[in-house]
């Protein structure tokens, strides 16, 4: 059983004074169904699970609900477990196949006899045009691949280690040398295995990288099938082309996505919706270029200039030759870790609530990432993979400009914690500890 942070938020939902239905969203294969089943067994005497893909006849049963009594009658006829008020969880899985269920859950919550959880993939795509959302009746949690901390838990690392790391980060103190070396070794494993639960489970069970790579390729095949099934027919080839080009585009020096690689002479306006589809499906992450590195970042972003990342660094590394993956695992210094490190940092920041931007200026250079926290502070971030991690001209340039009001910057790399002037150097494994305060 993999321990997931989302379980704490599910516990908070369960103990809230006003109960809502709980919708767990996220890309396919991130562990949504598994965590709901585990949570349900832990907290409920009876669990009624309805899967709209495995049992497509359920779609017609629940697609035209009339009122709560009619809904409950249909529910009783559709399940084979007792529905006991106050002791039963009803779990609607793969609800993207029955969008009406998401709106109808309002009536069931109002009735109050049972608790309800919903889950599904591609909800950002399939529910985009939904006519009404049951505001006040539906709580939503996003689920992502395992972050590095969760991965370390799967490898037997206790929570006290990350408590110590948070203390080192807050106090800007170096991590103990032995702990640092151990975590760098684990991070190399994480870069290859990634955070998809099936891949992590497989590695925990037998330690086989070959099995992990097979699982990763199967997940990507499933994503491609989703494109074929759910995307508009006229967009499918472009969307698949974009998804398959991500690894090679990240290996370009500036990592910016080139539209002409998808189709010769292609303009951004033609494929803008295709990039949005991959983001909405949760299988890709975008970082947009901004005109100026200052608040509000969203106002100065350029829609047609961006970097595109996979939602899981293991899927990226799994796209490379097996020898490259093994070299990463062994910490071979000859490997170009730039795109791998950057994808891993993008994944961590995105999963911890940050919208991602970057800054590229002929005058000042390029900053790998800019993030803006809830207090409207902008933080410039550089990701370095080699020994020259203290060379960061772009960051020095923008930090020296008082009109940007940046104050401080972060550099993630193969280093320990240290501070020089207004720049803090952090080990690459600390990327997930940056708080969106």
C-alpha positions as CSV (number, residue, x, y, z in Angstrom):
1,X,0.0,0.0,0.0
2,X,1.5,3.3,-1.1
3,X,0.9,6.2,1.3
4,X,-0.5,9.2,-0.4
5,X,-0.8,12.8,0.9
6,X,-4.3,13.2,-0.5
7,X,-5.6,10.8,2.2
8,X,-5.2,13.6,4.8
9,X,-7.4,15.8,2.7
10,X,-9.9,13.1,2.4
11,X,-10.0,12.7,6.2
12,X,-10.6,16.4,6.4
13,X,-13.6,16.1,4.0
14,X,-15.0,13.2,6.1
15,X,-14.8,15.2,9.4
16,X,-16.2,18.5,7.9
17,X,-19.4,19.7,9.7
18,X,-21.2,20.0,6.3
19,X,-20.8,17.0,4.1
20,X,-20.5,17.3,0.4
21,X,-19.9,14.8,-2.3
22,X,-16.2,14.4,-3.0
23,X,-14.8,14.5,-6.6
24,X,-11.3,13.3,-7.1
25,X,-9.8,14.3,-10.4
26,X,-6.5,13.7,-12.2
27,X,-4.8,12.0,-15.1
28,X,-5.4,8.4,-15.7
29,X,-3.2,5.9,-13.7
30,X,-2.5,8.4,-10.8
31,X,-4.2,6.1,-8.2
32,X,-7.6,7.7,-7.8
33,X,-9.7,4.6,-7.7
34,X,-7.2,2.8,-5.5
35,X,-7.1,5.5,-2.8
36,X,-10.9,5.8,-2.8
37,X,-11.4,2.0,-2.3
38,X,-8.8,2.0,0.5
39,X,-10.4,5.0,2.2
40,X,-13.9,3.5,1.8
41,X,-12.8,0.1,3.4
42,X,-11.3,2.0,6.3
43,X,-14.3,4.2,7.1
44,X,-17.5,2.6,5.9
45,X,-19.3,-0.7,6.6
46,X,-20.8,-0.8,3.1
47,X,-19.4,0.4,-0.2
48,X,-21.4,0.5,-3.4
49,X,-19.2,1.0,-6.4
50,X,-20.5,1.9,-9.9
51,X,-18.1,2.0,-12.8
52,X,-19.4,3.7,-15.9
53,X,-16.8,2.2,-18.2
54,X,-16.8,-1.4,-16.9
55,X,-20.7,-1.3,-16.8
56,X,-21.8,1.0,-19.7
57,X,-25.4,0.1,-19.1
58,X,-25.2,2.3,-16.0
59,X,-24.9,5.4,-18.2
60,X,-28.4,5.0,-19.5
61,X,-29.7,4.2,-16.0
62,X,-28.4,7.4,-14.5
63,X,-28.3,9.7,-17.5
64,X,-31.8,11.1,-17.0
65,X,-32.5,11.4,-13.3
66,X,-35.9,12.8,-12.5
67,X,-35.8,13.4,-8.7
68,X,-34.0,12.1,-5.6
69,X,-36.4,9.2,-5.0
70,X,-36.1,8.1,-8.6
71,X,-32.3,8.3,-8.3
72,X,-32.2,6.3,-5.1
73,X,-34.6,3.6,-6.6
74,X,-32.3,3.3,-9.6
75,X,-29.3,3.1,-7.3
76,X,-30.8,0.3,-5.2
77,X,-31.5,-1.7,-8.3
78,X,-28.0,-1.1,-9.8
79,X,-25.9,-2.4,-6.8
80,X,-25.7,-5.6,-4.9
81,X,-24.7,-4.4,-1.5
82,X,-27.0,-3.1,1.3
83,X,-27.5,0.6,1.3
84,X,-27.6,1.5,5.0
85,X,-28.2,5.2,5.9
86,X,-25.2,6.7,7.7
87,X,-23.0,3.6,7.0
88,X,-22.7,3.5,3.3
89,X,-20.4,5.2,0.7
90,X,-21.6,5.3,-2.9
91,X,-18.6,5.5,-5.3
92,X,-19.3,6.6,-8.9
93,X,-16.1,5.8,-10.9
94,X,-15.2,7.0,-14.4
95,X,-17.9,9.7,-14.3
96,X,-16.6,11.3,-17.5
97,X,-18.8,8.6,-19.2
98,X,-21.9,9.9,-17.4
99,X,-21.5,13.7,-16.9
100,X,-25.1,14.0,-15.8
101,X,-24.2,12.2,-12.6
102,X,-21.9,15.1,-11.5
103,X,-24.8,17.5,-11.6
104,X,-27.4,15.0,-10.2
105,X,-25.3,14.4,-7.1
106,X,-26.7,17.6,-5.6
107,X,-30.0,15.9,-5.0
108,X,-28.3,12.9,-3.4
109,X,-26.3,15.1,-1.1
110,X,-29.4,17.1,-0.1
111,X,-31.1,13.8,0.7
112,X,-28.3,13.0,3.2
113,X,-28.8,9.2,3.6
114,X,-25.5,8.2,2.1
115,X,-22.0,9.6,1.4
116,X,-20.8,10.0,-2.1
117,X,-17.4,10.0,-3.9
118,X,-16.8,10.4,-7.6
119,X,-13.8,9.9,-9.7
120,X,-12.8,10.0,-13.3
121,X,-10.1,10.8,-15.8
122,X,-10.2,13.5,-18.5
123,X,-12.7,15.5,-16.4
124,X,-11.0,18.7,-17.5
125,X,-11.9,17.8,-21.0
126,X,-15.2,16.1,-20.7
127,X,-16.8,18.4,-18.1
128,X,-15.6,21.6,-19.7
129,X,-19.0,22.3,-21.3
130,X,-21.1,21.1,-18.4
131,X,-24.1,23.3,-18.0
132,X,-24.2,23.5,-14.3
133,X,-21.9,22.6,-11.4
134,X,-23.4,21.8,-8.0
135,X,-21.6,24.6,-6.1
136,X,-21.7,24.0,-2.4
137,X,-22.5,20.3,-2.9
138,X,-19.3,19.1,-4.5
139,X,-15.7,19.3,-3.1
140,X,-12.9,18.6,-5.5
141,X,-9.4,17.2,-4.9
142,X,-6.7,16.9,-7.6
143,X,-4.5,13.8,-7.7
144,X,-1.1,13.6,-9.2
145,X,1.7,11.0,-9.6
146,X,3.7,10.5,-6.4
147,X,5.9,13.4,-5.5
148,X,9.4,12.7,-4.4
149,X,8.4,12.7,-0.7
150,X,5.7,10.0,-1.3
151,X,8.2,8.0,-3.4
152,X,10.7,8.1,-0.5
153,X,8.0,6.8,1.8
154,X,7.6,3.8,-0.5
155,X,11.4,3.2,-0.1
156,X,11.2,3.1,3.7
157,X,12.2,6.7,4.4
158,X,10.3,7.9,7.5
159,X,8.4,11.2,7.7
160,X,10.9,12.5,10.2
161,X,13.5,12.8,7.5
162,X,11.4,15.3,5.5
163,X,10.5,17.1,8.7
164,X,14.3,17.6,9.1
165,X,14.6,18.7,5.5
166,X,11.9,21.3,6.0
167,X,13.8,22.6,9.0
168,X,17.0,22.8,6.9
169,X,15.1,24.7,4.2
170,X,13.5,27.1,6.7
171,X,16.8,27.7,8.5
172,X,18.9,27.6,5.3
173,X,21.1,25.0,6.9
174,X,23.0,22.2,5.1
175,X,21.5,18.7,5.2
176,X,23.6,16.1,7.0
177,X,26.1,14.7,4.5
178,X,25.0,11.0,4.8
179,X,21.3,11.9,4.5
180,X,22.1,14.2,1.5
181,X,23.9,11.4,-0.3
182,X,21.2,8.9,0.4
183,X,18.5,11.3,-0.9
184,X,20.5,12.1,-4.1
185,X,20.7,8.3,-4.7
186,X,16.9,8.0,-4.2
187,X,16.3,11.0,-6.4
188,X,18.2,9.2,-9.2
189,X,15.8,6.3,-8.8
190,X,12.8,8.7,-8.8
191,X,13.9,10.2,-12.1
192,X,13.8,6.8,-13.8
193,X,10.8,5.3,-12.0
194,X,8.7,8.4,-11.6
195,X,5.6,8.6,-9.6
196,X,3.0,6.6,-11.4
197,X,1.7,4.2,-8.7
198,X,1.8,1.1,-10.8
199,X,5.5,1.8,-11.7
200,X,6.4,2.5,-8.1
201,X,4.5,-0.6,-6.8
202,X,6.3,-2.8,-9.4
203,X,9.7,-1.4,-8.4
204,X,9.0,-2.0,-4.7
205,X,7.9,-5.6,-5.4
206,X,10.8,-6.7,-7.6
207,X,13.3,-3.9,-8.3
208,X,13.1,-4.5,-12.1
209,X,13.6,-1.4,-14.2
210,X,12.6,-3.3,-17.3
211,X,9.2,-4.0,-15.7
212,X,8.9,-0.3,-14.8
213,X,9.6,0.7,-18.4
214,X,6.9,-1.7,-19.7
215,X,4.4,-0.2,-17.3
216,X,5.4,3.4,-18.4
217,X,5.0,2.5,-22.1
218,X,1.6,1.0,-21.3
219,X,0.5,4.2,-19.6
220,X,1.5,6.3,-22.6
221,X,-0.4,3.9,-24.9
222,X,-3.4,4.4,-22.7
223,X,-3.0,8.2,-23.0
224,X,-2.8,7.8,-26.7
225,X,-6.0,5.7,-26.7
226,X,-7.7,8.4,-24.7
227,X,-6.7,10.9,-27.4
228,X,-8.2,8.7,-30.1
229,X,-11.4,8.2,-28.1
230,X,-12.1,11.6,-26.5
231,X,-10.5,14.2,-28.7
232,X,-12.3,15.6,-31.7
233,X,-11.5,13.6,-34.9
234,X,-9.9,16.5,-36.7
235,X,-7.6,17.2,-33.7
236,X,-6.4,13.7,-32.9
237,X,-3.3,13.6,-35.1
238,X,-2.0,16.9,-33.9
239,X,-2.6,16.1,-30.2
240,X,-0.8,12.8,-30.5
241,X,2.0,14.5,-32.4
242,X,2.4,17.1,-29.7
243,X,2.4,14.5,-26.9
244,X,5.0,12.3,-28.6
245,X,7.3,15.3,-29.4
246,X,7.6,16.5,-25.7
247,X,10.8,14.5,-25.0
248,X,12.7,15.8,-28.1
249,X,11.5,19.3,-27.6
250,X,12.7,19.4,-24.0
251,X,16.1,18.3,-25.2
252,X,16.3,21.4,-27.4
253,X,18.6,24.1,-25.9
254,X,15.8,26.5,-25.1
255,X,13.2,23.7,-24.4
256,X,10.5,25.9,-26.0
257,X,7.9,24.0,-28.1
258,X,8.2,24.5,-31.8
259,X,4.8,24.2,-33.6
260,X,6.3,23.4,-37.0
261,X,7.6,20.1,-35.6
262,X,4.0,19.0,-35.3
263,X,3.2,19.8,-38.9
264,X,5.2,21.9,-41.4
265,X,4.1,25.5,-41.5
266,X,1.7,25.1,-38.6
267,X,0.6,28.3,-36.7
268,X,-0.1,28.4,-33.0
269,X,-3.7,29.5,-33.6
270,X,-4.3,26.2,-35.4
271,X,-3.2,24.0,-32.6
272,X,-3.8,26.1,-29.4
273,X,-6.8,24.0,-28.4
274,X,-4.7,20.8,-28.9
275,X,-2.2,21.9,-26.3
276,X,-5.1,22.9,-24.0
277,X,-6.6,19.4,-24.4
278,X,-3.4,17.8,-23.1
279,X,-3.3,20.1,-20.2
280,X,-6.9,19.7,-19.4
281,X,-6.5,15.9,-19.5
282,X,-3.8,16.2,-16.9
283,X,-1.1,14.4,-19.0
284,X,1.0,17.5,-19.7
285,X,2.2,20.6,-17.8
286,X,2.8,24.0,-19.5
287,X,5.1,26.9,-18.4
288,X,4.4,30.1,-20.2
289,X,6.8,32.9,-21.1
290,X,6.1,36.3,-19.5
291,X,7.0,39.8,-20.8
292,X,8.2,40.9,-17.4
293,X,9.2,38.9,-14.2
294,X,6.8,40.8,-11.9
295,X,3.3,40.5,-10.6
296,X,0.8,39.7,-11.9
297,X,2.5,37.0,-14.0
298,X,-0.7,35.8,-15.6
299,X,-1.3,39.3,-17.1
300,X,2.0,39.3,-19.1
301,X,2.1,35.6,-20.2
302,X,2.5,34.9,-23.9
303,X,0.1,32.1,-24.9
304,X,2.2,31.1,-27.9
305,X,5.5,30.8,-26.1
306,X,5.8,28.0,-23.7
307,X,7.6,24.9,-22.5
308,X,5.7,21.6,-22.3
309,X,6.4,18.8,-19.8
310,X,5.1,15.3,-19.1
311,X,3.0,15.0,-16.0
312,X,5.5,12.4,-14.7
313,X,9.3,12.5,-15.0
314,X,9.4,8.7,-15.2
315,X,7.3,8.8,-18.4
316,X,9.9,11.2,-19.8
317,X,12.9,9.1,-18.9
318,X,11.1,6.0,-20.1
319,X,11.1,7.6,-23.6
320,X,14.8,7.5,-23.7
321,X,17.0,4.5,-24.6
322,X,17.3,2.0,-21.8
323,X,21.0,2.7,-21.5
324,X,20.3,6.4,-20.8
325,X,17.8,5.4,-18.0
326,X,20.4,3.1,-16.5
327,X,23.0,5.8,-16.6
328,X,20.6,8.2,-14.8
329,X,20.0,5.5,-12.2
330,X,23.8,5.1,-11.7
331,X,24.3,8.8,-11.5
332,X,26.5,8.9,-14.6
333,X,27.9,12.4,-14.9
334,X,28.0,12.2,-18.7
335,X,24.2,12.2,-18.9
336,X,22.5,15.5,-19.8
337,X,20.2,15.9,-16.9
338,X,18.9,19.3,-17.9
339,X,15.5,18.3,-19.4
340,X,15.0,15.5,-16.8
341,X,15.7,17.8,-13.8
342,X,13.5,20.5,-15.3
343,X,10.6,18.2,-15.9
344,X,10.9,16.8,-12.3
345,X,10.8,20.4,-10.9
346,X,7.9,21.4,-13.1
347,X,6.0,18.3,-11.9
348,X,6.7,19.1,-8.2
349,X,5.8,22.8,-8.4
350,X,2.6,22.0,-10.4
351,X,1.5,19.3,-7.9
352,X,2.0,21.7,-5.0
353,X,-0.3,24.4,-6.4
354,X,1.9,26.7,-8.5
355,X,1.1,27.9,-12.0
356,X,4.3,27.9,-14.0
357,X,5.9,30.6,-16.0
358,X,9.4,31.4,-17.3
359,X,11.2,34.5,-18.6
360,X,13.3,34.8,-21.7
361,X,14.9,38.1,-22.6
362,X,17.7,38.8,-25.2
363,X,18.9,41.4,-22.7
364,X,18.8,39.5,-19.5
365,X,18.8,35.8,-20.5
366,X,16.4,33.0,-19.6
367,X,15.0,32.0,-16.2
368,X,13.8,28.4,-16.0
369,X,10.8,29.1,-13.9
370,X,8.9,31.9,-12.2
371,X,6.1,31.2,-9.7
372,X,3.8,33.5,-7.9
373,X,2.5,32.5,-4.4
374,X,-0.8,33.4,-2.7
375,X,0.8,36.5,-1.2
376,X,1.6,37.8,-4.7
377,X,5.4,37.3,-4.3
378,X,7.2,36.2,-7.4
379,X,10.0,33.7,-7.0
380,X,12.6,33.2,-9.8
381,X,13.9,29.6,-10.0
382,X,16.9,28.1,-11.9
383,X,17.4,24.4,-12.3
384,X,21.0,23.3,-12.7
385,X,22.3,19.8,-13.4
386,X,26.0,20.2,-13.4
387,X,28.9,21.4,-11.3
388,X,28.5,25.0,-12.6
389,X,25.3,25.4,-10.7
390,X,26.5,28.7,-9.3
391,X,26.5,30.3,-12.7
392,X,23.1,31.9,-13.3
393,X,23.5,35.2,-15.3
394,X,19.7,35.6,-16.0
395,X,18.8,35.3,-12.3
396,X,21.6,37.7,-11.3
397,X,20.4,40.2,-13.9
398,X,16.7,40.2,-12.9
399,X,17.5,40.2,-9.2
400,X,19.6,43.3,-9.7
401,X,16.6,45.2,-11.2
402,X,14.8,47.0,-8.3
403,X,11.7,47.6,-10.3
404,X,10.9,43.9,-10.3
405,X,10.8,43.7,-6.5
406,X,12.0,40.0,-6.5
407,X,14.2,40.1,-3.5
408,X,15.5,36.5,-3.6
409,X,16.0,33.6,-5.9
410,X,16.3,29.8,-5.7
411,X,18.7,27.5,-7.6
412,X,18.0,23.7,-7.5
413,X,20.8,21.4,-8.4
414,X,23.2,18.6,-7.3
415,X,24.2,20.6,-4.2
416,X,23.5,21.0,-0.6
417,X,21.8,24.0,1.1
418,X,23.8,27.2,1.0
419,X,23.2,30.9,0.7
420,X,25.2,33.5,-1.2
421,X,23.8,37.0,-1.1
422,X,20.2,36.9,-2.2
423,X,20.4,33.5,-3.9
424,X,19.7,30.3,-2.1
425,X,21.1,27.0,-3.4
426,X,19.0,23.9,-2.7
427,X,19.4,20.2,-3.5
428,X,17.2,19.2,-6.4
429,X,15.2,16.8,-4.1
430,X,13.8,19.9,-2.2
431,X,11.8,21.2,-5.1
432,X,8.6,19.8,-3.6
433,X,9.1,21.5,-0.3
434,X,8.6,25.0,-1.7
435,X,5.4,26.3,-0.1
436,X,2.7,28.2,-2.0
437,X,2.3,30.4,1.0
